[in-house]
Amino acid sequence: MDNWLKWLVAFTCLVLILGVGRVVWSDRSTADRETFVRDRVEQARRCRERLSTIAAGRLSADDTQVITDCALQGHISNEDVTKTGRDLNRRLGG
């Protein structure tokens, strides 16, 4: 076989291997990104649920830490916390 043909076969194999690697890497990155988004949505749901529980008057010893973490991670806003505080205050007769 001519030398140039050997190089062409080797180059084609290399391109094929790199192409398959790129597809696998891309699929993995997409899956990681989707998992990250799904986890963030679930955490935000749990934070809102915790605020609702607090507003209903069912308090827990770790409420302050959990709500602080939720706010720092951007799952809830300061306005959400303020509204929950007002709702709780009204419920407790204050």
Secondary structure, DSSP 8 states (H G I E B T S, - for coil): --HHHHHHHHHHHHHHHHHHHHHHHHHHHHHHHHHHHHHHHHHHHHHHHHHHHHHTT---TTHHHHHHHHHHTTSS-HHHHHHHHHHHHHHTT-
